[in-house]
């Protein structure tokens, strides 16, 4: 079982909308085999809370205009750090860069099949997350002074 053509189209529309609003590090995976409930999801980073909300608005607008899709649920809008848009067949996660690095959805889903989005901001973010996690570990160790 793989993601439906309609879901892949929706993910690509969402990715394009996110990128137009300065979303970065776009990553989409086919979750149909692993979850069964949804076909796939898209993860997008934003530099600040205002940008998270702007991306969410644009994704909603484009999916409504081009596919007549409206989210069944929206979570996290008030905080502007991590907004989840549930369109039933797909889920879009728009995360502040710091939250993205901390929760590392990319790493959790690194074994899932990638969905090629065809946008410039698409990235192999898993490698970057690994590097950032390694840097946090090194930084934490550097801060601890070990005395003999």
KAZIBEL-V965601 format. One record per residue. N is the residue number from 1. RES is the residue in one small letter. PHI is phi as a letter, one per 20 degrees, with the letter a starting at -180 (none if undefined). D_FIRST is the distance of its C-alpha to the first C-alpha in Angstrom with 1 decimal. Layout:
# KAZIBEL-V965601
n: [N:N]
res: [RES:RES]
phi: [PHI:PHI]
d_first: [D_FIRST:D_FIRST]
This chain:
# KAZIBEL-V965601
n: [1:2:3:4:5:6:7:8:9:10:11:12:13:14:15:16:17:18:19:20:21:22:23:24:25:26:27:28:29:30:31:32:33:34:35:36:37:38:39:40:41:42:43:44:45:46:47:48:49:50:51:52:53:54:55:56:57:58:59:60:61:62:63:64:65:66:67:68:69:70:71:72:73:74:75:76:77:78:79:80:81:82:83:84:85:86:87:88:89:90:91:92:93:94:95:96:97:98:99:100:101:102:103:104:105:106:107:108:109:110:111:112:113:114:115:116:117:118:119:120:121:122:123:124:125:126:127:128:129:130:131:132:133:134:135:136:137:138:139:140:141:142:143:144:145:146:147:148]
res: [x:x:x:x:x:x:x:x:x:x:x:x:x:x:x:x:x:x:x:x:x:x:x:x:x:x:x:x:x:x:x:x:x:x:x:x:x:x:x:x:x:x:x:x:x:x:x:x:x:x:x:x:x:x:x:x:x:x:x:x:x:x:x:x:x:x:x:x:x:x:x:x:x:x:x:x:x:x:x:x:x:x:x:x:x:x:x:x:x:x:x:x:x:x:x:x:x:x:x:x:x:x:x:x:x:x:x:x:x:x:x:x:x:x:x:x:x:x:x:x:x:x:x:x:x:x:x:x:x:x:x:x:x:x:x:x:x:x:x:x:x:x:x:x:x:x:x:x]
phi: [none:c:g:f:f:f:f:f:g:f:f:f:f:f:f:f:f:f:f:f:d:m:f:c:l:f:b:c:c:e:d:g:f:f:d:n:e:c:e:a:b:c:d:c:d:c:f:b:f:f:f:g:f:f:f:g:g:f:f:g:f:f:f:f:f:e:c:l:e:c:f:f:b:c:c:n:g:f:f:m:d:b:d:d:d:d:e:m:e:c:c:d:d:d:c:f:g:f:f:f:f:f:e:l:g:g:f:f:d:f:e:f:f:f:d:f:e:m:d:f:f:f:b:e:f:g:f:f:f:g:f:f:f:f:f:f:f:f:f:f:f:f:f:e:e:e:d:e]
d_first: [0.0:3.8:7.0:8.8:11.9:14.2:13.0:13.5:16.8:17.8:17.3:19.4:22.0:22.3:22.7:25.4:27.1:27.2:28.6:31.2:32.4:32.8:29.6:29.0:26.6:23.5:20.3:16.7:13.5:9.8:9.7:6.5:6.0:9.8:10.9:9.0:11.9:11.6:9.4:11.9:15.6:18.6:21.6:25.0:28.5:31.8:35.3:36.7:36.2:37.5:34.9:32.1:33.1:33.7:30.2:28.8:31.0:30.0:26.2:26.9:29.2:27.0:24.0:26.4:28.2:25.4:22.7:24.8:22.8:24.7:23.8:23.5:25.0:26.9:28.1:30.6:32.3:35.8:35.7:34.2:32.8:29.2:27.8:24.4:23.2:20.6:19.4:17.0:13.8:15.1:17.9:20.6:22.9:26.3:28.4:31.9:32.0:33.7:31.1:28.3:30.0:30.8:27.5:25.5:22.0:21.4:22.4:20.4:17.2:18.4:15.9:12.8:11.6:14.2:14.0:17.2:19.4:22.3:24.9:27.9:27.4:24.1:24.7:23.8:25.2:24.3:27.3:29.5:28.6:29.5:32.7:33.6:33.0:35.2:37.8:37.9:38.4:41.1:42.7:42.8:44.4:46.9:48.0:48.9:52.2:52.6:56.3:57.7]
